[in-house]
Amino acid sequence: MTGAPTRPISVPGYLVLGALTMITPLATNLFVPALPAIAAAFGSTPADAQLTVSATLIGIALGQLIIGSISDRLGRRMPALIGTGAFVVLSLLCAVAPTLPILVGLRFLEGFAGASGVVLARASIRDRTSGRSAAQALSRLLVVAAIAPVIGPFLGALVLQAIDWHGVFVVLACMGAIAFGLSLRWFPETWHRRTVDEAKRAQESLARQELVRDPRFWAMVGVTALLGLISFSWLSTGSFFLTQQYGVGAVEYSIILGLSSAAFLVSAWINSRAVIVIGPVRALVRGLVIVSAAAVVLVLGTLAHWPLPVVAGSAIVSVGAFGGMIANAQAIAMDRHGNAAGTASAFLGSSQFLLGALVPPVVTAAFGATWAMGATMLVGAMGALLLTLGVSRQRAR
């Protein structure tokens, strides 16, 4: 059985799920304004400094794969508490890292621990809801979680003005401690194993096999990964692109990044209402058309050296518009796989972060920051749209 009973999630429930989901965007958005300062502090190149972001994303990707699968056996609550607690400790260790290679290693572990929040929050929602209700709940969760990308860049810039990049990790530790406290108080166990006998284990194995053989699931994994490519290309390359091409400073960049996060929040809120009316597949197609169109404008603006408001505005629309689209793709992917929600959530999340971690640094090293951002965002948008149209046509047949 893959269905899930629809149980309303309370306001404290959304707050704790949002706090858990905030950990990973905070680990990137709060940190990104400090990339130029870190490169200068360690005497490294922009590409070397980007490794601190890539290491975090790889850690988040692998952490979701492992923790999500474990949660299908051990439950959601305990892995969430252990992961958020470890995130706090590792953030403090990052603050005192003496060299860039050590910082890169600690960032990987920090991302691995922080992955517990996002993968288990998503699985917890699937434990309680399904179908359009799940898509709506995931969109509402994104509205709460989008607060982190909105305040993260501003907070990061303020910390850099007041102290230096070390203080960014202290702030991350404090945010992780808040998520841990909220989880301890309000995050319930939502995955209840009915039996522990051989029949139950066989059922779980069958559920995972069905997941692996489902082409629609893998299509949505691809959509999620390509959407992640858009987001993390913007996060890891945008600061260098805007600094080198338009002379944008840390404060100005944090404002632009905050606007893109605000657009993400608005998109998620609109989608949470629209998806109940038109369904997640149609909502996903419509949203990806907007994302792709904005990415085309971004590439043309980069080639023609259009003014900053046009280029930054197209990036904000492209990054912001996919806010609800992530929720739709995840809901479509997990709808048939309630008995393997943790594993499904792990594949969805890890693909998103892994592709976002690997591709932007490679493209930046090969072509430079000027071309990397717009090109990767356009490829991600068009690829996601084509995959979704294929799923839509299959459903129509």
Beta strands, then each sheet from edge to edge (+ up, - down):
end
